[in-house]
Amino acid sequence: MAEDGASKTRIMYQVNLSYKLLCKYLTQVLDAGMLSFDGAGCYRLTRRGQDFLDKYEKYVRAHRLLEEGLLNVNNEKMFLEEMVGANSESRPNKRAVISKVA
């Protein structure tokens, strides 16, 4: 959006923010050096801003993969627990076996 330059109004409508919140966030990203203001009413993404967006996109992808992996691990755990639970009547309790050995 701001790569080619965008007015405050265009940004406000595209990100669906109130004017008050837009001004707050614009101040923050301008102070962080992620956007620049050209004086003619146009905000532009800086190199630092592009680097941030690139790193954030990479973070979101990694986070999504981790969440999917965690979901798979939890599904496997539930499957294993169900397997053990289904056979628990016919097999002795693991703790009971360990205590008898000790």
Backbone hydrogen bonds, N-H to C=O, Kabsch-Sander energy under -0.5 kcal/mol:
donor,donor_aa,acceptor,acceptor_aa,energy
6,A,43,Y,-1.8
11,I,7,S,-2.4
12,M,8,K,-2.5
13,Y,9,T,-2.3
14,Q,10,R,-2.4
15,V,11,I,-2.3
16,N,12,M,-0.6
17,L,12,M,-1.9
22,L,18,S,-2.6
23,C,19,Y,-2.5
24,K,20,K,-1.8
25,Y,21,L,-2.8
26,L,22,L,-3.1
27,T,23,C,-2.1
28,Q,24,K,-1.7
29,V,25,Y,-2.5
30,L,26,L,-2.5
31,D,27,T,-2.6
32,A,28,Q,-1.8
33,G,30,L,-1.1
34,M,29,V,-2.6
35,L,29,V,-1.1
36,S,44,R,-2.7
38,D,42,C,-2.6
43,Y,6,A,-3.1
44,R,36,S,-2.8
45,L,2,A,-2.1
46,T,34,M,-2.3
50,Q,46,T,-2.4
51,D,47,R,-2.7
52,F,48,R,-2.3
53,L,49,G,-2.4
54,D,50,Q,-2.6
55,K,51,D,-2.6
56,Y,52,F,-2.8
57,E,53,L,-2.5
58,K,54,D,-2.1
59,Y,55,K,-2.4
60,V,56,Y,-2.7
61,R,57,E,-2.2
62,A,58,K,-2.4
63,H,59,Y,-2.8
64,R,60,V,-2.4
65,L,61,R,-2.3
66,L,62,A,-2.5
67,E,63,H,-2.6
68,E,64,R,-2.4
69,G,65,L,-2.5
70,L,66,L,-2.8
71,L,67,E,-2.4
72,N,68,E,-2.3
73,V,69,G,-2.4
74,N,70,L,-2.7
75,N,71,L,-2.4
76,E,72,N,-2.4
77,K,73,V,-2.5
78,M,74,N,-2.5
79,F,75,N,-2.3
80,L,76,E,-2.6
81,E,77,K,-2.7
82,E,78,M,-2.5
83,M,79,F,-2.2
84,V,80,L,-2.4
85,G,81,E,-2.8
86,A,82,E,-2.5
87,N,83,M,-1.1
88,S,85,G,-0.8
90,S,87,N,-0.6
91,R,87,N,-1.1
97,V,93,N,-2.2
98,I,94,K,-2.3
99,S,95,R,-2.7
100,K,96,A,-1.9
101,V,97,V,-1.6
102,A,98,I,-2.1
